[in-house]
Amino acid sequence: MGIFDLIIGKSAKHSYHKAKIHRHGHRCYTEGLDHNEYALVSHLAQNLDSSKYFIFNNLTIPSSSTISSQIDHVIVSKYGIFVIESKHYNGFIFAHANRNEWTVTYRGGSKFKFQNPIIQNFGHVSALKEQLPFLRRCFFNIVTFSGDCEFKTDRINDVLYSEELVDCIKKRNRIWLQEEEIHMVIGKLLMLCQTNDIDLESHIKNLQIHHAKKTIAA
């Protein structure tokens, strides 16, 4: 049982975890999270200083490329903006930085291919940059994996087990954003949270339209 299973399993501490999360952001930022995403956010909230890191989750924003972009987690700090794509699999992960698809092989022998999450999250970073054009190069594309999974290929930079995420974030100590820039970023993301009217169904339709156009173009 991993640390995230322990976090979720201790229901008596749920209110404590919830309070810790809310110190990093508004309560709406945890709405719509699944079991594994909430566990990751709980872990982040417990281990990142709420005076230095501000957490947004399940953020859907406009995108010139895919019409809309749904980002799992965004962490804003003076040390940069961390854009996180979280995956949950039970099996062996075969990952290659430059391949369009990765593979998970389940212990029963079956296989499942999924989009390279680095490329997927690069689209999220690009959409976020469109909304924050006043920023310099301060975005970090990070992919995390939770569950009973194991990488069977060479590790890729910033592709992590979920337990490694806090250390990955804390090791970044170069200051990229000044206080006024942090306020501008948070204000912009708050506005997007409150004014965005793209629901999950609409976002899925947007992706289908985007992929259909790519197929026709090919």
MIBAKOL-709058 format. One record per residue (C-alpha): residue number from 0; x, y, z. Coordinates in pm, whole numbers, plus 50000, padded with zeros to 5 digits. Layout:
BEGIN
<drenmar=NUM	c1=X	c2=Y	c3=Z> .
...
% end
This chain:
BEGIN
<drenmar=0	c1=50000	c2=50000	c3=50000> .
<drenmar=1	c1=50148	c2=50333	c3=49889> .
<drenmar=2	c1=50145	c2=50666	c3=50066> .
<drenmar=3	c1=49844	c2=50784	c3=49862> .
<drenmar=4	c1=49636	c2=50481	c3=49960> .
<drenmar=5	c1=49722	c2=50555	c3=50322> .
<drenmar=6	c1=49615	c2=50917	c3=50284> .
<drenmar=7	c1=49276	c2=50824	c3=50145> .
<drenmar=8	c1=49229	c2=50531	c3=50380> .
<drenmar=9	c1=49255	c2=50736	c3=50696> .
<drenmar=10	c1=48906	c2=50881	c3=50681> .
<drenmar=11	c1=48934	c2=51022	c3=51032> .
<drenmar=12	c1=49191	c2=51267	c3=50898> .
<drenmar=13	c1=48985	c2=51372	c3=50597> .
<drenmar=14	c1=48886	c2=51707	c3=50747> .
<drenmar=15	c1=49247	c2=51777	c3=50835> .
<drenmar=16	c1=49362	c2=51704	c3=50479> .
<drenmar=17	c1=49078	c2=51916	c3=50343> .
<drenmar=18	c1=49177	c2=52208	c3=50564> .
<drenmar=19	c1=49539	c2=52176	c3=50454> .
<drenmar=20	c1=49436	c2=52179	c3=50088> .
<drenmar=21	c1=49223	c2=52489	c3=50137> .
<drenmar=22	c1=49519	c2=52677	c3=50279> .
<drenmar=23	c1=49670	c2=52648	c3=49931> .
<drenmar=24	c1=49359	c2=52744	c3=49738> .
<drenmar=25	c1=48983	c2=52776	c3=49722> .
<drenmar=26	c1=48768	c2=52471	c3=49798> .
<drenmar=27	c1=48638	c2=52459	c3=49440> .
<drenmar=28	c1=48983	c2=52358	c3=49327> .
<drenmar=29	c1=48926	c2=52007	c3=49461> .
<drenmar=30	c1=48585	c2=51960	c3=49298> .
<drenmar=31	c1=48574	c2=51694	c3=49028> .
<drenmar=32	c1=48892	c2=51520	c3=49141> .
<drenmar=33	c1=48892	c2=51143	c3=49142> .
<drenmar=34	c1=49022	c2=50924	c3=49426> .
<drenmar=35	c1=49382	c2=50926	c3=49304> .
<drenmar=36	c1=49397	c2=51294	c3=49210> .
<drenmar=37	c1=49262	c2=51395	c3=49551> .
<drenmar=38	c1=49526	c2=51179	c3=49719> .
<drenmar=39	c1=49800	c2=51353	c3=49522> .
<drenmar=40	c1=49664	c2=51698	c3=49610> .
<drenmar=41	c1=49643	c2=51599	c3=49977> .
<drenmar=42	c1=50007	c2=51493	c3=49967> .
<drenmar=43	c1=50113	c2=51818	c3=49801> .
<drenmar=44	c1=49915	c2=52031	c3=50046> .
<drenmar=45	c1=50069	c2=51856	c3=50345> .
<drenmar=46	c1=50426	c2=51888	c3=50220> .
<drenmar=47	c1=50442	c2=52224	c3=50042> .
<drenmar=48	c1=50451	c2=52551	c3=50233> .
<drenmar=49	c1=50116	c2=52724	c3=50174> .
<drenmar=50	c1=50286	c2=53065	c3=50193> .
<drenmar=51	c1=50506	c2=52976	c3=49894> .
<drenmar=52	c1=50294	c2=52747	c3=49677> .
<drenmar=53	c1=49939	c2=52795	c3=49549> .
<drenmar=54	c1=49764	c2=52487	c3=49409> .
<drenmar=55	c1=49499	c2=52478	c3=49134> .
<drenmar=56	c1=49339	c2=52153	c3=49018> .
<drenmar=57	c1=49119	c2=52029	c3=48736> .
<drenmar=58	c1=49153	c2=52356	c3=48547> .
<drenmar=59	c1=48991	c2=52380	c3=48201> .
<drenmar=60	c1=49104	c2=52677	c3=47994> .
<drenmar=61	c1=49069	c2=52793	c3=47632> .
<drenmar=62	c1=49331	c2=52674	c3=47382> .
<drenmar=63	c1=49399	c2=52796	c3=47030> .
<drenmar=64	c1=49519	c2=52447	c3=46939> .
<drenmar=65	c1=49256	c2=52215	c3=47089> .
<drenmar=66	c1=48976	c2=52468	c3=47164> .
<drenmar=67	c1=49002	c2=52377	c3=47533> .
<drenmar=68	c1=49269	c2=52227	c3=47756> .
<drenmar=69	c1=49208	c2=52041	c3=48083> .
<drenmar=70	c1=49501	c2=52058	c3=48323> .
<drenmar=71	c1=49520	c2=51819	c3=48618> .
<drenmar=72	c1=49726	c2=52036	c3=48853> .
<drenmar=73	c1=49897	c2=52376	c3=48842> .
<drenmar=74	c1=50123	c2=52494	c3=49122> .
<drenmar=75	c1=50213	c2=52864	c3=49125> .
<drenmar=76	c1=50518	c2=52985	c3=49315> .
<drenmar=77	c1=50806	c2=53229	c3=49285> .
<drenmar=78	c1=51011	c2=52926	c3=49179> .
<drenmar=79	c1=50803	c2=52881	c3=48864> .
<drenmar=80	c1=50473	c2=52739	c3=48748> .
<drenmar=81	c1=50452	c2=52362	c3=48768> .
<drenmar=82	c1=50207	c2=52208	c3=48521> .
<drenmar=83	c1=50135	c2=51850	c3=48625> .
<drenmar=84	c1=49972	c2=51567	c3=48433> .
<drenmar=85	c1=49885	c2=51281	c3=48671> .
<drenmar=86	c1=49837	c2=50920	c3=48560> .
<drenmar=87	c1=49729	c2=50613	c3=48756> .
<drenmar=88	c1=49815	c2=50263	c3=48633> .
<drenmar=89	c1=49878	c2=49922	c3=48782> .
<drenmar=90	c1=50139	c2=49752	c3=48569> .
<drenmar=91	c1=50469	c2=49796	c3=48389> .
<drenmar=92	c1=50523	c2=50128	c3=48210> .
<drenmar=93	c1=50722	c2=50143	c3=47887> .
<drenmar=94	c1=50797	c2=50511	c3=47824> .
<drenmar=95	c1=51002	c2=50683	c3=47553> .
<drenmar=96	c1=51033	c2=51061	c3=47549> .
<drenmar=97	c1=50995	c2=51103	c3=47172> .
<drenmar=98	c1=50732	c2=50840	c3=47095> .
<drenmar=99	c1=50370	c2=50944	c3=47048> .
<drenmar=100	c1=50240	c2=50650	c3=47250> .
<drenmar=101	c1=50351	c2=50473	c3=47567> .
<drenmar=102	c1=50244	c2=50129	c3=47685> .
<drenmar=103	c1=50132	c2=49982	c3=48014> .
<drenmar=104	c1=50154	c2=49605	c3=48042> .
<drenmar=105	c1=49928	c2=49461	c3=48308> .
<drenmar=106	c1=50043	c2=49173	c3=48522> .
<drenmar=107	c1=49792	c2=48945	c3=48355> .
<drenmar=108	c1=49966	c2=49005	c3=48023> .
<drenmar=109	c1=49726	c2=49248	c3=47855> .
<drenmar=110	c1=49856	c2=49577	c3=47718> .
<drenmar=111	c1=49718	c2=49927	c3=47681> .
<drenmar=112	c1=49863	c2=50213	c3=47475> .
<drenmar=113	c1=49812	c2=50574	c3=47580> .
<drenmar=114	c1=49921	c2=50913	c3=47451> .
<drenmar=115	c1=50268	c2=51025	c3=47551> .
<drenmar=116	c1=50180	c2=51238	c3=47857> .
<drenmar=117	c1=50482	c2=51465	c3=47804> .
<drenmar=118	c1=50340	c2=51569	c3=47467> .
<drenmar=119	c1=49990	c2=51584	c3=47613> .
<drenmar=120	c1=50105	c2=51812	c3=47893> .
<drenmar=121	c1=50311	c2=52025	c3=47654> .
<drenmar=122	c1=49976	c2=52121	c3=47503> .
<drenmar=123	c1=49853	c2=52218	c3=47848> .
<drenmar=124	c1=50163	c2=52430	c3=47909> .
<drenmar=125	c1=50113	c2=52602	c3=47573> .
<drenmar=126	c1=49750	c2=52681	c3=47654> .
<drenmar=127	c1=49854	c2=52822	c3=47991> .
<drenmar=128	c1=50120	c2=53039	c3=47829> .
<drenmar=129	c1=49852	c2=53184	c3=47601> .
<drenmar=130	c1=49661	c2=53296	c3=47910> .
<drenmar=131	c1=49975	c2=53431	c3=48080> .
<drenmar=132	c1=50167	c2=53605	c3=47798> .
<drenmar=133	c1=50345	c2=53840	c3=48039> .
<drenmar=134	c1=50555	c2=53561	c3=48189> .
<drenmar=135	c1=50907	c2=53455	c3=48095> .
<drenmar=136	c1=51032	c2=53098	c3=48070> .
<drenmar=137	c1=50912	c2=52974	c3=48406> .
<drenmar=138	c1=50694	c2=52673	c3=48321> .
<drenmar=139	c1=50781	c2=52315	c3=48416> .
<drenmar=140	c1=50618	c2=52020	c3=48237> .
<drenmar=141	c1=50589	c2=51737	c3=48492> .
<drenmar=142	c1=50420	c2=51396	c3=48461> .
<drenmar=143	c1=50346	c2=51177	c3=48764> .
<drenmar=144	c1=50241	c2=50814	c3=48794> .
<drenmar=145	c1=50059	c2=50662	c3=49091> .
<drenmar=146	c1=49929	c2=50312	c3=49153> .
<drenmar=147	c1=50111	c2=49980	c3=49158> .
<drenmar=148	c1=50321	c2=50066	c3=48854> .
<drenmar=149	c1=50686	c2=50031	c3=48762> .
<drenmar=150	c1=50891	c2=50187	c3=48483> .
<drenmar=151	c1=51057	c2=49922	c3=48266> .
<drenmar=152	c1=51245	c2=50168	c3=48047> .
<drenmar=153	c1=51505	c2=50431	c3=48131> .
<drenmar=154	c1=51369	c2=50709	c3=48348> .
<drenmar=155	c1=51285	c2=51037	c3=48177> .
<drenmar=156	c1=51349	c2=51376	c3=48334> .
<drenmar=157	c1=51041	c2=51509	c3=48518> .
<drenmar=158	c1=50846	c2=51185	c3=48465> .
<drenmar=159	c1=50804	c2=51070	c3=48822> .
<drenmar=160	c1=50638	c2=50840	c3=49066> .
<drenmar=161	c1=50391	c2=51052	c3=49262> .
<drenmar=162	c1=50594	c2=51010	c3=49580> .
<drenmar=163	c1=50883	c2=51193	c3=49409> .
<drenmar=164	c1=50684	c2=51501	c3=49312> .
<drenmar=165	c1=50734	c2=51711	c3=49626> .
<drenmar=166	c1=51111	c2=51668	c3=49614> .
<drenmar=167	c1=51110	c2=51753	c3=49242> .
<drenmar=168	c1=50926	c2=52079	c3=49314> .
<drenmar=169	c1=51135	c2=52173	c3=49618> .
<drenmar=170	c1=51464	c2=52127	c3=49435> .
<drenmar=171	c1=51370	c2=52416	c3=49207> .
<drenmar=172	c1=51506	c2=52716	c3=49398> .
<drenmar=173	c1=51575	c2=52969	c3=49125> .
<drenmar=174	c1=51337	c2=53264	c3=49157> .
<drenmar=175	c1=51141	c2=53320	c3=48836> .
<drenmar=176	c1=50843	c2=53529	c3=48948> .
<drenmar=177	c1=50826	c2=53845	c3=49155> .
<drenmar=178	c1=50546	c2=53893	c3=49406> .
<drenmar=179	c1=50339	c2=54114	c3=49176> .
<drenmar=180	c1=50367	c2=53855	c3=48898> .
<drenmar=181	c1=50248	c2=53582	c3=49132> .
<drenmar=182	c1=49944	c2=53795	c3=49219> .
<drenmar=183	c1=49874	c2=53848	c3=48848> .
<drenmar=184	c1=49896	c2=53474	c3=48777> .
<drenmar=185	c1=49671	c2=53381	c3=49067> .
<drenmar=186	c1=49424	c2=53652	c3=48969> .
<drenmar=187	c1=49413	c2=53529	c3=48609> .
<drenmar=188	c1=49364	c2=53166	c3=48713> .
<drenmar=189	c1=49096	c2=53267	c3=48964> .
<drenmar=190	c1=48913	c2=53448	c3=48685> .
<drenmar=191	c1=48940	c2=53144	c3=48457> .
<drenmar=192	c1=48804	c2=52921	c3=48734> .
<drenmar=193	c1=48506	c2=53148	c3=48790> .
<drenmar=194	c1=48421	c2=53240	c3=48432> .
<drenmar=195	c1=48502	c2=52920	c3=48243> .
<drenmar=196	c1=48188	c2=52756	c3=48105> .
<drenmar=197	c1=48357	c2=52458	c3=47937> .
<drenmar=198	c1=48225	c2=52145	c3=48108> .
<drenmar=199	c1=48380	c2=51799	c3=48075> .
<drenmar=200	c1=48141	c2=51692	c3=47798> .
<drenmar=201	c1=48223	c2=52003	c3=47594> .
<drenmar=202	c1=48595	c2=51952	c3=47648> .
<drenmar=203	c1=48575	c2=51592	c3=47521> .
<drenmar=204	c1=48386	c2=51712	c3=47213> .
<drenmar=205	c1=48655	c2=51976	c3=47155> .
<drenmar=206	c1=48924	c2=51708	c3=47164> .
<drenmar=207	c1=48728	c2=51489	c3=46923> .
<drenmar=208	c1=48697	c2=51780	c3=46679> .
<drenmar=209	c1=49070	c2=51853	c3=46711> .
<drenmar=210	c1=49173	c2=51491	c3=46649> .
<drenmar=211	c1=48929	c2=51460	c3=46358> .
<drenmar=212	c1=49088	c2=51766	c3=46194> .
<drenmar=213	c1=49436	c2=51616	c3=46243> .
<drenmar=214	c1=49323	c2=51289	c3=46083> .
<drenmar=215	c1=49178	c2=51470	c3=45779> .
<drenmar=216	c1=49494	c2=51680	c3=45744> .
<drenmar=217	c1=49710	c2=51368	c3=45754> .
% end
